[in-house]
Amino acid sequence: MGFFSFLKTSEKAVDTASNVIDAGVKGIDALFFTNEEKSQASMKVTQLWIKMQEAMANENSAKSITRRYLAFGFCGEHIFLGLLMVGVWPWFPKYAAYILEFIKTQSTIILAIVIFYFGYWGVQQIIDKIKK
């Protein structure tokens, strides 16, 4: 009897096979992201972002003040470089082209700073106008 026991099906083997099949079905379902799932995920991300911004909005700690100075510093530098590029273009086009390339490399970082730091204020302004 012990020799042919591997042919006998146990409840544990059936449960394991069922779990494998369920995992396979869930995996195949996860491959396709429907429009409804996209909208739900987007809504959840937006809610979490707004909740995080609300938690940080009234913060006046040293970290918050430092974050504010850094955001204004980076954005101010970006604007300054843009104005400098326009100012030197007629006389030094090579330097202006170099400045433009530098601005292009920084643009993603600056966009992230603007969205992260100043985005909450912009969203609040839009929400306030919609409520009125």
C-alpha positions as YAML, in Angstrom:
chain: A
units: angstrom
residues:
- id: 1
  name: MET
  ca: [0.00, 0.00, 0.00]
- id: 2
  name: GLY
  ca: [2.82, 2.44, 0.80]
- id: 3
  name: PHE
  ca: [4.42, 1.76, -2.56]
- id: 4
  name: PHE
  ca: [1.42, 3.05, -4.61]
- id: 5
  name: SER
  ca: [0.42, 5.83, -2.19]
- id: 6
  name: PHE
  ca: [1.64, 8.48, -4.61]
- id: 7
  name: LEU
  ca: [-1.26, 7.62, -6.93]
- id: 8
  name: LYS
  ca: [-3.84, 8.45, -4.28]
- id: 9
  name: THR
  ca: [-5.20, 12.03, -4.26]
- id: 10
  name: SER
  ca: [-5.31, 13.81, -0.95]
- id: 11
  name: GLU
  ca: [-7.33, 16.86, 0.10]
- id: 12
  name: LYS
  ca: [-4.12, 18.85, 0.44]
- id: 13
  name: ALA
  ca: [-3.18, 18.14, -3.19]
- id: 14
  name: VAL
  ca: [-6.64, 19.19, -4.38]
- id: 15
  name: ASP
  ca: [-6.44, 22.42, -2.33]
- id: 16
  name: THR
  ca: [-2.96, 23.13, -3.69]
- id: 17
  name: ALA
  ca: [-4.13, 22.59, -7.27]
- id: 18
  name: SER
  ca: [-7.15, 24.82, -6.64]
- id: 19
  name: ASN
  ca: [-4.90, 27.55, -5.22]
- id: 20
  name: VAL
  ca: [-2.58, 27.31, -8.24]
- id: 21
  name: ILE
  ca: [-5.54, 27.63, -10.61]
- id: 22
  name: ASP
  ca: [-6.93, 30.61, -8.67]
- id: 23
  name: ALA
  ca: [-3.54, 32.29, -8.72]
- id: 24
  name: GLY
  ca: [-3.28, 31.70, -12.47]
- id: 25
  name: VAL
  ca: [-6.71, 33.21, -13.10]
- id: 26
  name: LYS
  ca: [-5.88, 36.24, -10.94]
- id: 27
  name: GLY
  ca: [-2.56, 36.63, -12.77]
- id: 28
  name: ILE
  ca: [-4.26, 36.57, -16.17]
- id: 29
  name: ASP
  ca: [-6.88, 39.06, -14.94]
- id: 30
  name: ALA
  ca: [-4.13, 41.34, -13.64]
- id: 31
  name: LEU
  ca: [-2.56, 41.47, -17.12]
- id: 32
  name: PHE
  ca: [-5.51, 43.44, -18.45]
- id: 33
  name: PHE
  ca: [-6.14, 46.86, -16.85]
- id: 34
  name: THR
  ca: [-9.69, 47.88, -17.76]
- id: 35
  name: ASN
  ca: [-10.83, 51.48, -18.04]
- id: 36
  name: GLU
  ca: [-12.85, 51.11, -14.84]
- id: 37
  name: GLU
  ca: [-9.81, 49.81, -12.95]
- id: 38
  name: LYS
  ca: [-7.72, 52.65, -14.39]
- id: 39
  name: SER
  ca: [-10.22, 55.26, -13.23]
- id: 40
  name: GLN
  ca: [-10.44, 53.70, -9.75]
- id: 41
  name: ALA
  ca: [-6.65, 53.59, -9.43]
- id: 42
  name: SER
  ca: [-6.36, 57.17, -10.67]
- id: 43
  name: MET
  ca: [-9.01, 58.32, -8.21]
- id: 44
  name: LYS
  ca: [-7.24, 56.57, -5.32]
- id: 45
  name: VAL
  ca: [-3.88, 58.10, -6.27]
- id: 46
  name: THR
  ca: [-5.46, 61.56, -6.48]
- id: 47
  name: GLN
  ca: [-7.15, 61.14, -3.09]
- id: 48
  name: LEU
  ca: [-3.89, 60.02, -1.48]
- id: 49
  name: TRP
  ca: [-2.00, 62.93, -3.06]
- id: 50
  name: ILE
  ca: [-4.57, 65.46, -1.82]
- id: 51
  name: LYS
  ca: [-4.52, 63.88, 1.66]
- id: 52
  name: MET
  ca: [-0.72, 64.15, 1.75]
- id: 53
  name: GLN
  ca: [-0.83, 67.76, 0.59]
- id: 54
  name: GLU
  ca: [-3.45, 68.61, 3.23]
- id: 55
  name: ALA
  ca: [-1.21, 67.13, 5.90]
- id: 56
  name: MET
  ca: [1.73, 69.20, 4.69]
- id: 57
  name: ALA
  ca: [-0.18, 72.43, 3.96]
- id: 58
  name: ASN
  ca: [-0.31, 73.80, 7.48]
- id: 59
  name: GLU
  ca: [3.12, 72.58, 8.44]
- id: 60
  name: ASN
  ca: [5.51, 75.32, 9.57]
- id: 61
  name: SER
  ca: [8.34, 73.18, 10.84]
- id: 62
  name: ALA
  ca: [11.96, 73.70, 9.89]
- id: 63
  name: LYS
  ca: [11.60, 70.94, 7.32]
- id: 64
  name: SER
  ca: [8.66, 72.70, 5.69]
- id: 65
  name: ILE
  ca: [10.47, 76.03, 5.57]
- id: 66
  name: THR
  ca: [13.55, 74.38, 4.09]
- id: 67
  name: ARG
  ca: [11.38, 72.66, 1.49]
- id: 68
  name: ARG
  ca: [9.82, 76.02, 0.61]
- id: 69
  name: TYR
  ca: [13.22, 77.70, 0.17]
- id: 70
  name: LEU
  ca: [14.46, 74.84, -2.00]
- id: 71
  name: ALA
  ca: [11.36, 74.90, -4.20]
- id: 72
  name: PHE
  ca: [11.55, 78.66, -4.72]
- id: 73
  name: GLY
  ca: [15.31, 78.44, -5.26]
- id: 74
  name: PHE
  ca: [15.14, 75.76, -7.93]
- id: 75
  name: CYS
  ca: [12.21, 77.38, -9.72]
- id: 76
  name: GLY
  ca: [13.84, 80.82, -9.49]
- id: 77
  name: GLU
  ca: [17.07, 79.46, -10.93]
- id: 78
  name: HIS
  ca: [15.16, 77.87, -13.79]
- id: 79
  name: ILE
  ca: [13.39, 81.14, -14.59]
- id: 80
  name: PHE
  ca: [16.68, 83.07, -14.28]
- id: 81
  name: LEU
  ca: [18.42, 80.70, -16.72]
- id: 82
  name: GLY
  ca: [15.56, 81.09, -19.18]
- id: 83
  name: LEU
  ca: [15.79, 84.86, -19.04]
- id: 84
  name: LEU
  ca: [19.58, 84.71, -19.28]
- id: 85
  name: MET
  ca: [19.33, 82.51, -22.34]
- id: 86
  name: VAL
  ca: [17.00, 84.96, -24.05]
- id: 87
  name: GLY
  ca: [19.25, 87.88, -23.04]
- id: 88
  name: VAL
  ca: [22.50, 86.44, -24.40]
- id: 89
  name: TRP
  ca: [21.05, 84.86, -27.54]
- id: 90
  name: PRO
  ca: [21.71, 87.78, -29.94]
- id: 91
  name: TRP
  ca: [25.38, 88.14, -28.93]
- id: 92
  name: PHE
  ca: [26.40, 84.63, -27.82]
- id: 93
  name: PRO
  ca: [24.25, 81.99, -29.53]
- id: 94
  name: LYS
  ca: [26.60, 79.14, -28.48]
- id: 95
  name: TYR
  ca: [26.26, 80.04, -24.81]
- id: 96
  name: ALA
  ca: [22.51, 80.41, -25.20]
- id: 97
  name: ALA
  ca: [22.32, 76.94, -26.79]
- id: 98
  name: TYR
  ca: [24.37, 75.53, -23.88]
- id: 99
  name: ILE
  ca: [22.02, 77.17, -21.36]
- id: 100
  name: LEU
  ca: [19.01, 75.78, -23.25]
- id: 101
  name: GLU
  ca: [20.45, 72.25, -23.09]
- id: 102
  name: PHE
  ca: [21.01, 72.66, -19.36]
- id: 103
  name: ILE
  ca: [17.43, 73.87, -18.92]
- id: 104
  name: LYS
  ca: [16.18, 70.82, -20.84]
- id: 105
  name: THR
  ca: [18.06, 68.45, -18.53]
- id: 106
  name: GLN
  ca: [16.57, 70.14, -15.47]
- id: 107
  name: SER
  ca: [13.00, 70.48, -16.76]
- id: 108
  name: THR
  ca: [11.75, 67.11, -15.43]
- id: 109
  name: ILE
  ca: [13.08, 67.84, -11.96]
- id: 110
  name: ILE
  ca: [11.60, 71.34, -11.97]
- id: 111
  name: LEU
  ca: [8.24, 69.99, -13.16]
- id: 112
  name: ALA
  ca: [8.24, 67.45, -10.31]
- id: 113
  name: ILE
  ca: [9.02, 70.22, -7.80]
- id: 114
  name: VAL
  ca: [6.26, 72.44, -9.17]
- id: 115
  name: ILE
  ca: [3.68, 69.65, -9.10]
- id: 116
  name: PHE
  ca: [4.69, 68.39, -5.67]
- id: 117
  name: TYR
  ca: [5.07, 71.71, -3.90]
- id: 118
  name: PHE
  ca: [2.78, 74.13, -5.73]
- id: 119
  name: GLY
  ca: [0.23, 71.63, -7.06]
- id: 120
  name: TYR
  ca: [-1.92, 71.53, -3.94]
- id: 121
  name: TRP
  ca: [-2.40, 75.29, -3.99]
- id: 122
  name: GLY
  ca: [-3.44, 75.15, -7.66]
- id: 123
  name: VAL
  ca: [-5.87, 72.29, -7.08]
- id: 124
  name: GLN
  ca: [-7.38, 74.16, -4.11]
- id: 125
  name: GLN
  ca: [-7.86, 77.29, -6.25]
- id: 126
  name: ILE
  ca: [-9.68, 75.25, -8.90]
- id: 127
  name: ILE
  ca: [-11.86, 73.51, -6.30]
- id: 128
  name: ASP
  ca: [-12.74, 76.86, -4.66]
- id: 129
  name: LYS
  ca: [-13.77, 78.34, -8.04]
- id: 130
  name: ILE
  ca: [-15.93, 75.28, -8.81]
- id: 131
  name: LYS
  ca: [-17.67, 75.55, -5.43]
- id: 132
  name: LYS
  ca: [-18.59, 79.21, -6.06]
...
